[in-house]
Amino acid sequence: MSRDQVAAMTGVIVRVLAKRWADENGLSRGQSLLLAWAAGALASVAVMRA
């Protein structure tokens, strides 16, 4: 797999996990979506820079 593919896959997985965590912990829909987006973006960047 290329680094781009790994970064994309990592971003999706982290977004799903962050959204699930946020929903379970009572964050609003907007907050959970924002948290999921930010976590996924940070994870993707971390993989690309590694």
KOLDREN-115303 format. One record per residue: residue in three letters; chain; x, y, z of N, C-alpha, C in turn. Coordinates in steps of 0.001 Angstrom, whole numbers, always signed. Each point is the difference from the previous one (the first is absolute). Layout:
N
@resn: ALA&chain: A&nu: X&nv: Y&nw: Z&cau: X&cav: Y&caw: Z&cu: X&cv: Y&cw: Z
...
//
This chain:
50
@resn: MET&chain: A&nu: +837&nv: -1190&nw: +0&cau: -837&cav: +1190&caw: +0&cu: +877&cv: +1246&cw: +0
@resn: SER&chain: A&nu: -464&nv: +987&nw: -684&cau: +755&cav: +1252&caw: -6&cu: -302&cv: +796&cw: +1262
@resn: ARG&chain: A&nu: +826&nv: +962&nw: +259&cau: -185&cav: +841&caw: +1188&cu: -1318&cv: +767&cw: -78
@resn: ASP&chain: A&nu: -389&nv: +433&nw: -1197&cau: -1273&cav: +708&caw: -170&cu: -1183&cv: -881&cw: +382
@resn: GLN&chain: A&nu: +55&nv: -1264&nw: -418&cau: -1087&cav: -918&caw: +324&cu: -73&cv: -266&cw: +1502
@resn: VAL&chain: A&nu: +1147&nv: -172&nw: +617&cau: +34&cav: -238&caw: +1440&cu: -515&cv: +1228&cw: +746
@resn: ALA&chain: A&nu: +385&nv: +1184&nw: -440&cau: -467&cav: +1232&caw: +644&cu: -1511&cv: +138&cw: -130
@resn: ALA&chain: A&nu: -540&nv: -302&nw: -1175&cau: -1445&cav: +100&caw: -206&cu: -746&cv: -1008&cw: +875
@resn: MET&chain: A&nu: +492&nv: -1224&nw: +38&cau: -642&cav: -1032&caw: +805&cu: +76&cv: +339&cw: +1494
@resn: THR&chain: A&nu: +1139&nv: +488&nw: +433&cau: +165&cav: +383&caw: +1403&cu: -950&cv: +1135&cw: +363
@resn: GLY&chain: A&nu: -111&nv: +977&nw: -876&cau: -908&cav: +1119&caw: +244&cu: -1436&cv: -450&cw: +170
@resn: VAL&chain: A&nu: -440&nv: -923&nw: -854&cau: -1377&cav: -501&caw: +84&cu: -219&cv: -763&cw: +1305
@resn: ILE&chain: A&nu: +930&nv: -862&nw: +349&cau: -138&cav: -792&caw: +1223&cu: -48&cv: +906&cw: +1230
@resn: VAL&chain: A&nu: +889&nv: +973&nw: +53&cau: +30&cav: +912&caw: +1155&cu: -1269&cv: +837&cw: +49
@resn: ARG&chain: A&nu: -513&nv: +430&nw: -1154&cau: -1252&cav: +766&caw: -9&cu: -1148&cv: -821&cw: +582
@resn: VAL&chain: A&nu: -97&nv: -1261&nw: -410&cau: -1078&cav: -864&caw: +491&cu: +122&cv: -196&cw: +1518
@resn: LEU&chain: A&nu: +1214&nv: -289&nw: +456&cau: +202&cav: -208&caw: +1434&cu: -288&cv: +1268&cw: +805
@resn: ALA&chain: A&nu: +456&nv: +1148&nw: -497&cau: -229&cav: +1263&caw: +710&cu: -1486&cv: +336&cw: +32
@resn: LYS&chain: A&nu: -700&nv: -222&nw: -1091&cau: -1450&cav: +285&caw: -36&cu: -736&cv: -908&cw: +967
@resn: ARG&chain: A&nu: +361&nv: -1275&nw: +10&cau: -647&cav: -936&caw: +921&cu: +249&cv: +408&cw: +1453
@resn: TRP&chain: A&nu: +1251&nv: +381&nw: +306&cau: +332&cav: +430&caw: +1357&cu: -799&cv: +1243&cw: +384
@resn: ALA&chain: A&nu: -57&nv: +972&nw: -918&cau: -715&cav: +1243&caw: +286&cu: -1487&cv: -257&cw: +221
@resn: ASP&chain: A&nu: -591&nv: -858&nw: -814&cau: -1421&cav: -312&caw: +158&cu: -259&cv: -704&cw: +1332
@resn: GLU&chain: A&nu: +876&nv: -898&nw: +381&cau: -168&cav: -723&caw: +1265&cu: +175&cv: +905&cw: +1216
@resn: ASN&chain: A&nu: +733&nv: +1099&nw: -177&cau: +275&cav: +892&caw: +1124&cu: -849&cv: +1269&cw: -12
@resn: GLY&chain: A&nu: -1064&nv: -11&nw: -766&cau: -1004&cav: +1048&caw: +78&cu: +310&cv: +1298&cw: -722
@resn: LEU&chain: A&nu: +937&nv: +21&nw: -898&cau: +243&cav: +1219&caw: -766&cu: -1133&cv: +195&cw: -1003
@resn: SER&chain: A&nu: -245&nv: +1239&nw: -358&cau: -1046&cav: +274&caw: -987&cu: +453&cv: -512&cw: -1368
@resn: ARG&chain: A&nu: -934&nv: -63&nw: -930&cau: +318&cav: -504&caw: -1342&cu: +1099&cv: +840&cw: -655
@resn: GLY&chain: A&nu: -121&nv: +1308&nw: +104&cau: +1000&cav: +885&caw: -591&cu: +1367&cv: -165&cw: +637
@resn: GLN&chain: A&nu: +18&nv: -109&nw: +1306&cau: +1269&cav: -183&caw: +704&cu: +646&cv: -1333&cw: -368
@resn: SER&chain: A&nu: -811&nv: -1050&nw: -90&cau: +570&cav: -1309&caw: -319&cu: +533&cv: -30&cw: -1431
@resn: LEU&chain: A&nu: -695&nv: +658&nw: -924&cau: +487&cav: +52&caw: -1381&cu: +1298&cv: +803&cw: -104
@resn: LEU&chain: A&nu: +66&nv: +1114&nw: +715&cau: +1212&cav: +809&caw: -14&cu: +1174&cv: -745&cw: +613
@resn: LEU&chain: A&nu: -237&nv: -655&nw: +1128&cau: +1056&cav: -778&caw: +630&cu: +470&cv: -1123&cw: -916
@resn: ALA&chain: A&nu: -939&nv: -699&nw: -623&cau: +356&cav: -1098&caw: -902&cu: +806&cv: +507&cw: -1188
@resn: TRP&chain: A&nu: -410&nv: +1117&nw: -583&cau: +722&cav: +553&caw: -1140&cu: +1425&cv: +393&cw: +397
@resn: ALA&chain: A&nu: +127&nv: +691&nw: +1129&cau: +1319&cav: +450&caw: +438&cu: +912&cv: -1170&cw: +332
@resn: ALA&chain: A&nu: -533&nv: -999&nw: +693&cau: +814&cav: -1174&caw: +359&cu: +443&cv: -748&cw: -1257
@resn: GLY&chain: A&nu: -894&nv: -159&nw: -960&cau: +362&cav: -676&caw: -1236&cu: +1052&cv: +755&cw: -792
@resn: ALA&chain: A&nu: -132&nv: +1315&nw: -45&cau: +972&cav: +813&caw: -721&cu: +1369&cv: -73&cw: +661
@resn: LEU&chain: A&nu: +34&nv: +78&nw: +1317&cau: +1276&cav: -80&caw: +716&cu: +661&cv: -1362&cw: -186
@resn: ALA&chain: A&nu: -799&nv: -1059&nw: +35&cau: +552&cav: -1341&caw: -193&cu: +571&cv: -155&cw: -1406
@resn: SER&chain: A&nu: -704&nv: +506&nw: -991&cau: +484&cav: -92&caw: -1381&cu: +1321&cv: +766&cw: -182
@resn: VAL&chain: A&nu: +61&nv: +1180&nw: +576&cau: +1225&cav: +800&caw: -89&cu: +1155&cv: -709&cw: +710
@resn: ALA&chain: A&nu: -286&nv: -588&nw: +1154&cau: +1044&cav: -710&caw: +743&cu: +565&cv: -1154&cw: -809
@resn: VAL&chain: A&nu: -855&nv: -730&nw: -696&cau: +476&cav: -1111&caw: -832&cu: +823&cv: +536&cw: -1172
@resn: MET&chain: A&nu: -449&nv: +1064&nw: -617&cau: +733&cav: +546&caw: -1154&cu: +1364&cv: +538&cw: +415
@resn: ARG&chain: A&nu: +114&nv: +524&nw: +1208&cau: +1279&cav: +573&caw: +435&cu: +946&cv: -1046&cw: +576
@resn: ALA&chain: A&nu: -509&nv: -1177&nw: +319&cau: +830&cav: -1052&caw: +603&cu: +975&cv: -585&cw: -1004
//
